[in-house]
Every structure is written in structure tokens, then in C-alpha cells.
Amino acid sequence: MNLRQALDKAKKMREEEIKESPPVVGKVEKARPPSEWKPPVYAESNRMELDEGILVRNRCVCIKPDAKEIEFYKVLRTKIQFLARQKGLNTIMITSPREAEGKTLTCVNLAMTFAKAFNQTVMLADCDLRRQSVHRVMGFSGRVGMVDYLLQERPLKDLIIWPGIEQMTVISGGRVVANSAELLGSPRMKTLVEEMKTRYDDRYILFDSAPVLSGADAMALSALVDCVVVVVEEGRTGMGDVKKAVGMLPPEKILGFVINRQKNPVTKGYKYYG
């Protein structure tokens, strides 16, 4: 059985479990006339200048409007928006079964693509607390991050970075910790996610999570978010790892799978299984 067959089987198993699970109750999105929407002003965010050359070298390709991969991310964004809007969901965890399967790059490029859409904003929060890498991939120094908020009660505004990309903010950096699962499952983290979710009607929050099979972090965070997208790599992610990862996540919250580095000229190396 190859990876695609495994994902199809996992999807069927998930659908069967969802039938027996209670429905996910989310926030109903409020309709707002396009003429009334105004882009945010990042007066309290910390401004960081990004180097486009570094972003491209690190494969944050969606910074360029003519990148060949951008159409895939637009399709992925549109599918996520469609599913999320149906249920009023806006907090999305991006994870993978194991390390080095492309979850962080998917998260960064997807956030950049969300920022291009009209009448909405996006926040990218680095919650891989034992190995934060969003700020390194994007090429800026992250002096403070989620751990500083959770342990030292730093104000949220001290954490938020505006990377010079309209309609996009980032939280990434600071020190790493060993007790990351406990922090992600703490009341303070629960309050933060709820505050992020409800403060703005037009904002999506993408959480870059630790890999599912690396510990309890992804499980702890998945309990707080609305939905989950799982990134797998063709030729690297095994069928057994996919099954284990799916079994450790709430089945009703899994929106779908992203296969990256797929050798397919039509999808330019990517495919989405919703």
C-alpha cells in the first residue's frame, strides 16, 4: 500500500469516527460588506524587515507573486477557507507525523498566501516550543516568543512581529523548553488561543506545531484549535506513521493532508487530500 492509498484509507477511517463524534461548534463568521473592510494598522507590533533573497533561498517562495508553487498554495488556502467558513473555524494547526516533512515551510507559505486574500488577515504562531524555526526560515531574529508569554507573562503585543507583509503577523522566537506539552495544555495557553480566535472576525491563526509522533505537544495543542492539517512527504513519510499520527489527533478536527515533494508535473510537487 503506497502513501496515497494510506491517506485514502485514513480519510475513510476518520469519516467513520466523525459520524460517531459530536459536531465541532465554532464561531459563526459575521458577514461584512467589502466596502467596510479596512486593513489593520500595526501600531503596536514590532516591525521586522525581511530579505527576499533569504526567503527565496529558504523556500519561502510565496513572497514572490510569480512563484510557480503559489497556485498550489492558493488552492490549499481556498479549500481551507471553504471548509472553515462552513463551520465558523479560524484556528488551524499545521503538523506532520515526524520531523523534516515540510510542515514549517507549508505553514509559512500558506500564511503568506492567506495574507494576499481580500478582507482578512492572518497570524502565524510558532508553537513548536522545543524547536522554533519560523523566525529562522523567514530570516529574522526572534528575541521573544510563545514561551515568554506563557512562563514570564510578557504582554502579547511584545511577541507580535509585523514582517512588512500586509495583513500578516508572526509570533516566533525566544527560548525553548523541555516541558512544552504542559505549557501548550496550560490554562494560560487555552485563554490565549480563545482570545486570538475571538478578537477579530476576519483573522485566521495558523499554528506551526511540533510533529505528532515526537511527543505530546501536538496532541495538547490540537485540543485547543478548531482544525488540523497534516503535512506528509512522498517517499519519506511511511504508512505506519500516517496511521499513528491520525490515531493521536481528534478525528473530527482533521481537515485533510498535504503531500509535498510529489513528483507530479500537474500539481508542481504538491497535492491536498481533504
MOSULKA-V463394 format. One record per residue. N is the residue number from 1. RES is the residue in three letters. SS is DSSP state (~ for helix, > for strand, _ for the rest). D_LAST is the distance of its C-alpha to the last C-alpha in Angstrom with 1 decimal. Layout:
# MOSULKA-V463394
N RES SS D_LAST
N RES SS D_LAST
This chain:
# MOSULKA-V463394
1 MET _ 19.4
2 ASN _ 17.6
3 LEU ~ 14.7
4 ARG ~ 12.2
5 GLN ~ 13.7
6 ALA ~ 13.6
7 LEU ~ 9.8
8 ASP ~ 9.7
9 LYS ~ 12.5
10 ALA ~ 11.1
11 LYS ~ 8.1
12 LYS ~ 11.1
13 MET ~ 13.3
14 ARG ~ 11.2
15 GLU ~ 11.1
16 GLU ~ 14.8
17 GLU ~ 15.6
18 ILE ~ 14.1
19 LYS ~ 16.4
20 GLU _ 19.3
21 SER _ 18.4
22 PRO _ 19.7
23 PRO _ 17.6
24 VAL _ 16.8
25 VAL _ 19.5
26 GLY _ 19.0
27 LYS _ 21.2
28 VAL _ 21.5
29 GLU _ 21.4
30 LYS _ 24.8
31 ALA _ 25.2
32 ARG _ 27.5
33 PRO _ 29.2
34 PRO ~ 28.5
35 SER ~ 32.3
36 GLU ~ 32.5
37 TRP _ 29.9
38 LYS _ 31.6
39 PRO _ 30.3
40 PRO _ 31.2
41 VAL _ 34.3
42 TYR _ 34.0
43 ALA _ 37.5
44 GLU _ 36.9
45 SER _ 34.4
46 ASN > 35.6
47 ARG > 35.5
48 MET _ 34.6
49 GLU _ 35.1
50 LEU _ 32.5
51 ASP _ 33.6
52 GLU ~ 31.5
53 GLY ~ 32.8
54 ILE ~ 31.7
55 LEU ~ 28.2
56 VAL ~ 27.9
57 ARG ~ 29.5
58 ASN _ 27.0
59 ARG _ 24.1
60 CYS _ 23.3
61 VAL ~ 23.2
62 CYS ~ 21.7
63 ILE ~ 25.2
64 LYS _ 26.3
65 PRO _ 25.4
66 ASP _ 25.8
67 ALA _ 23.8
68 LYS _ 22.1
69 GLU _ 18.9
70 ILE ~ 18.6
71 GLU ~ 16.9
72 PHE ~ 13.8
73 TYR ~ 13.9
74 LYS ~ 14.6
75 VAL ~ 11.5
76 LEU ~ 9.4
77 ARG ~ 11.9
78 THR ~ 11.6
79 LYS ~ 8.0
80 ILE ~ 8.8
81 GLN ~ 12.1
82 PHE ~ 11.1
83 LEU ~ 9.3
84 ALA ~ 12.1
85 ARG ~ 14.8
86 GLN ~ 14.2
87 LYS ~ 15.1
88 GLY _ 17.3
89 LEU _ 15.5
90 ASN _ 16.7
91 THR > 16.9
92 ILE > 14.1
93 MET > 14.7
94 ILE > 13.8
95 THR > 14.9
96 SER > 15.1
97 PRO _ 16.8
98 ARG _ 20.0
99 GLU _ 21.9
100 ALA _ 21.8
101 GLU _ 18.3
102 GLY _ 17.7
103 LYS ~ 16.3
104 THR ~ 19.3
105 LEU ~ 19.3
106 THR ~ 15.6
107 CYS ~ 16.6
108 VAL ~ 19.7
109 ASN ~ 18.5
110 LEU ~ 15.7
111 ALA ~ 18.4
112 MET ~ 20.7
113 THR ~ 18.4
114 PHE ~ 17.9
115 ALA ~ 21.7
116 LYS _ 22.1
117 ALA _ 20.7
118 PHE _ 23.4
119 ASN _ 24.4
120 GLN _ 22.5
121 THR > 23.1
122 VAL > 21.2
123 MET > 22.5
124 LEU > 21.5
125 ALA > 22.9
126 ASP > 23.7
127 CYS > 23.5
128 ASP _ 23.9
129 LEU _ 27.5
130 ARG _ 28.9
131 ARG _ 27.8
132 GLN _ 27.2
133 SER _ 26.5
134 VAL ~ 24.9
135 HIS ~ 28.5
136 ARG ~ 29.6
137 VAL ~ 26.8
138 MET ~ 27.6
139 GLY _ 31.3
140 PHE _ 32.9
141 SER _ 34.8
142 GLY _ 33.3
143 ARG _ 36.3
144 VAL _ 34.7
145 GLY _ 31.3
146 MET ~ 29.6
147 VAL ~ 32.2
148 ASP ~ 35.0
149 TYR ~ 33.7
150 LEU ~ 33.1
151 LEU ~ 36.3
152 GLN ~ 38.7
153 GLU _ 37.6
154 ARG _ 37.5
155 PRO _ 36.6
156 LEU ~ 33.1
157 LYS ~ 34.5
158 ASP ~ 36.0
159 LEU ~ 32.6
160 ILE _ 30.9
161 ILE > 31.0
162 TRP > 30.8
163 PRO _ 30.2
164 GLY _ 31.6
165 ILE _ 28.3
166 GLU _ 28.4
167 GLN _ 26.1
168 MET > 25.0
169 THR > 26.5
170 VAL > 26.1
171 ILE > 27.3
172 SER _ 28.0
173 GLY _ 31.1
174 GLY _ 34.0
175 ARG _ 34.8
176 VAL _ 32.8
177 VAL _ 33.4
178 ALA _ 33.4
179 ASN _ 32.6
180 SER ~ 29.3
181 ALA ~ 27.5
182 GLU ~ 30.4
183 LEU ~ 30.2
184 LEU ~ 26.4
185 GLY _ 27.1
186 SER _ 30.3
187 PRO ~ 31.2
188 ARG ~ 31.7
189 MET ~ 28.1
190 LYS ~ 26.9
191 THR ~ 29.2
192 LEU ~ 28.0
193 VAL ~ 24.3
194 GLU ~ 25.4
195 GLU ~ 27.7
196 MET ~ 25.1
197 LYS ~ 22.8
198 THR ~ 25.6
199 ARG ~ 27.9
200 TYR _ 26.3
201 ASP _ 24.3
202 ASP _ 23.0
203 ARG > 21.8
204 TYR > 18.6
205 ILE > 19.2
206 LEU > 17.3
207 PHE > 18.6
208 ASP > 18.9
209 SER > 19.3
210 ALA _ 21.2
211 PRO _ 19.5
212 VAL ~ 18.7
213 LEU ~ 21.3
214 SER ~ 24.0
215 GLY _ 25.1
216 ALA _ 24.5
217 ASP ~ 23.5
218 ALA ~ 19.7
219 MET ~ 20.3
220 ALA ~ 22.8
221 LEU ~ 20.8
222 SER ~ 17.7
223 ALA _ 20.1
224 LEU _ 21.0
225 VAL _ 17.8
226 ASP _ 15.5
227 CYS > 12.1
228 VAL > 11.0
229 VAL > 9.0
230 VAL > 10.2
231 VAL > 11.8
232 VAL > 13.2
233 GLU > 15.8
234 GLU _ 16.5
235 GLY _ 20.0
236 ARG _ 20.3
237 THR _ 17.8
238 GLY _ 19.0
239 MET ~ 17.4
240 GLY ~ 19.6
241 ASP ~ 18.4
242 VAL ~ 14.7
243 LYS ~ 16.0
244 LYS ~ 18.4
245 ALA ~ 16.1
246 VAL ~ 13.6
247 GLY ~ 16.9
248 MET _ 18.2
249 LEU _ 15.6
250 PRO _ 15.4
251 PRO ~ 12.7
252 GLU ~ 12.5
253 LYS ~ 11.7
254 ILE > 8.7
255 LEU > 5.9
256 GLY > 4.0
257 PHE > 6.3
258 VAL > 8.5
259 ILE > 11.1
260 ASN > 14.3
261 ARG _ 17.6
262 GLN _ 16.3
263 LYS _ 19.3
264 ASN _ 18.1
265 PRO _ 20.2
266 VAL _ 17.8
267 THR _ 15.1
268 LYS _ 17.9
269 GLY _ 16.8
270 TYR > 13.1
271 LYS > 9.8
272 TYR > 6.2
273 TYR > 3.8
274 GLY _ 0.0
